[in-house]
Amino acid sequence: MREKLMWTSVVVYLLLKFVTDWVDGQIIYLEAQETAAVVDFSMRLLQLYSSNNIGKISVSLSNSLRSEADAEKYKDLRALLQLLSNLCSKDLVDFASEPIETYGTNISQVVYTGLHIVTPLITMDLLKYPKLCHSYFSLLSHMLEVYPEIIAQLNVEACNHILRTLDFGLHHQAIGLHLLGGLYTFGKRISLHADH
C-alpha cells in the first residue's frame, strides 16, 4: 500500500511538472483561443489536485518535517505555483494576433482564482520551507504589483488568507524584503484608485 502511494505521488508530481514546463515553453506563442483552452485545462488541474489533496498536507504532517530534503515531498505545490507564474507570463509577452480577453479569459483573474484554490493547501508551517515560501511570495508579490485591483474583487475568505500570509511574510526578514516592493506598489495603486 505504501509503495503504491509513493508511486502515485511521483506520477502526480511528474504530471504537474510536465504541464508546468509545457506552459512555460508554449504559452506566449499560443493564439488567444488556444490560450483559453490551456488556461481552462490548468484551472481544472488545480481544482482536481485541490479536491484530492485537501487535508493530506496537514499541519501535523508538516510539523514532523525536519529538513529541506523532507520538504521536497511538497514539490507538487511548488509546481502548481510555478504553473500560475507561467500563466502570468502571457500578460507580459504575447505573440497572439488577438487578445485573450476576446475569449472571455482574464489571466489576472485566473491566477488569483488559482491562488485561491492552492492557498488552503499551504499552511503557515509549510511557508517555513524556503523553496515553497519563495515560490508563493514571488507569485503573490508579482500579483500585488501588477494586478492590485483584483484584490478588491476577492471574497472575504480569500482576501483574509492572503493578508495572513502577507503578515507572516513581513515578520520573516528574508521574505519581508522580497515583499516590500510589491506591497509598496500595491499601496500606491490602491490609494490612486481610492482617490478617483
C-alpha positions in Angstrom: 0.0 0.0 0.0 2.8 2.4 1.0 4.7 1.7 -2.3 1.5 2.3 -4.3 1.0 5.7 -2.6 4.6 6.6 -3.2 4.3 5.9 -7.0 1.0 7.8 -7.1 2.7 10.9 -5.7 5.6 10.6 -8.1 3.2 10.3 -11.1 1.2 13.3 -9.8 4.3 15.4 -9.5 5.6 14.4 -12.9 2.3 15.3 -14.5 2.2 18.6 -12.7 5.9 19.3 -13.7 5.2 18.3 -17.3 2.2 20.7 -17.6 4.1 23.5 -15.8 7.1 23.1 -18.2 4.9 22.9 -21.3 3.0 26.0 -20.3 6.3 27.8 -19.6 7.7 27.0 -23.1 4.5 27.5 -25.1 2.0 29.9 -23.5 3.4 33.1 -25.1 3.2 31.6 -28.6 -0.4 30.4 -28.4 -3.2 32.2 -30.1 -6.0 33.5 -27.8 -8.4 30.6 -28.4 -5.6 28.0 -27.7 -4.5 30.0 -24.6 -8.1 30.0 -23.3 -8.1 26.2 -23.7 -4.8 25.9 -21.8 -6.0 28.2 -19.0 -9.2 26.2 -18.7 -7.2 22.9 -18.5 -4.9 24.5 -15.9 -7.8 25.6 -13.8 -9.3 22.1 -13.9 -6.0 20.6 -13.0 -5.7 22.9 -10.0 -9.3 22.1 -8.9 -8.7 18.4 -9.3 -5.5 18.5 -7.4 -7.0 20.6 -4.6 -10.1 18.4 -4.2 -7.9 15.2 -4.0 -5.3 16.7 -1.6 -7.2 18.9 0.9 -6.2 17.6 4.3 -3.4 15.3 3.1 -0.9 18.2 3.6 -1.7 19.0 7.1 -0.1 20.9 10.0 0.6 17.8 11.9 2.4 16.3 9.0 4.3 19.4 8.2 5.4 19.7 11.9 7.1 16.3 11.5 9.3 17.5 8.7 12.8 18.1 9.8 14.8 19.1 6.8 14.7 20.6 3.3 15.0 17.1 1.8 11.8 16.1 3.6 10.1 19.2 2.4 10.8 18.1 -1.2 7.7 16.0 -0.8 5.8 19.2 -1.4 7.3 19.8 -4.9 3.8 19.4 -6.3 2.7 22.6 -4.5 5.7 24.5 -5.9 4.9 23.1 -9.3 1.3 24.5 -9.0 2.6 27.9 -8.0 5.1 27.8 -10.9 2.2 26.9 -13.3 0.3 30.0 -12.1 3.5 32.1 -12.6 3.9 30.7 -16.1 0.3 31.7 -16.9 1.2 35.2 -15.8 3.9 35.4 -18.5 1.1 35.5 -21.1 0.2 39.0 -19.9 3.8 40.1 -20.2 4.8 38.7 -23.5 2.1 37.7 -26.0 2.6 36.9 -29.7 -1.1 36.1 -30.4 -2.9 38.0 -33.1 -5.8 38.9 -30.8 -6.1 39.5 -27.1 -7.1 36.5 -24.8 -9.9 38.6 -23.4 -11.7 38.1 -26.7 -12.5 34.6 -25.5 -13.6 35.7 -22.0 -10.3 34.8 -20.3 -8.6 37.3 -17.9 -5.1 36.0 -16.9 -5.0 38.0 -13.7 -8.4 36.7 -12.6 -7.4 33.2 -13.4 -4.2 33.4 -11.4 -6.0 34.9 -8.4 -8.6 32.1 -8.7 -5.7 29.6 -8.9 -4.1 31.1 -5.8 -7.5 30.8 -4.0 -7.5 27.1 -4.9 -3.9 26.4 -3.9 -3.5 28.6 -0.8 -5.7 26.4 1.5 -3.1 23.6 0.9 -0.3 25.9 2.0 -0.2 26.2 5.8 1.8 28.7 7.8 4.1 25.9 8.8 4.7 24.9 5.2 5.7 28.5 4.5 8.7 28.0 6.7 10.2 25.8 4.0 12.4 28.1 1.8 11.6 26.9 -1.7 7.9 26.7 -1.3 7.9 30.0 0.6 9.9 31.7 -2.2 7.6 30.4 -4.9 4.5 31.5 -3.1 5.7 35.0 -2.1 7.3 35.6 -5.6 4.0 35.0 -7.2 2.0 36.9 -4.6 4.4 39.9 -4.8 4.1 39.9 -8.6 0.3 39.8 -8.5 0.1 42.6 -5.9 2.5 44.7 -8.0 0.9 44.1 -11.4 -2.8 43.5 -10.6 -3.6 45.2 -7.3 -7.2 45.9 -8.4 -8.0 42.2 -8.3 -7.6 42.0 -4.5 -10.7 44.1 -4.2 -12.7 41.5 -6.2 -11.7 38.6 -4.0 -14.1 37.1 -1.5 -13.5 37.8 2.2 -12.0 34.3 2.9 -9.5 34.5 0.1 -8.6 38.1 1.0 -8.1 37.2 4.7 -5.9 34.3 3.8 -3.7 36.5 1.6 -3.5 39.1 4.4 -2.5 36.4 6.9 0.3 35.1 4.7 1.5 38.7 4.0 1.6 39.3 7.7 3.7 36.1 8.1 5.9 37.2 5.2 6.5 40.6 6.7 7.5 39.2 10.0 10.2 37.0 8.5 13.0 39.2 7.4 14.2 37.4 4.2 10.6 37.2 2.9 9.7 40.6 4.1 12.4 42.3 2.0 11.1 40.5 -1.1 7.5 41.6 -0.4 8.2 45.2 0.3 8.4 46.3 -3.4 5.1 44.5 -4.2 3.4 45.9 -1.2 4.7 49.5 -1.9 3.3 49.3 -5.5 0.1 47.7 -4.3 -0.4 50.5 -1.7 0.3 53.2 -4.2 -2.1 51.8 -6.7 -4.9 51.3 -4.2 -4.5 54.9 -3.0 -4.8 56.1 -6.6 -8.0 54.0 -7.1 -9.4 55.4 -3.8 -8.7 59.0 -4.9 -10.8 58.5 -8.0 
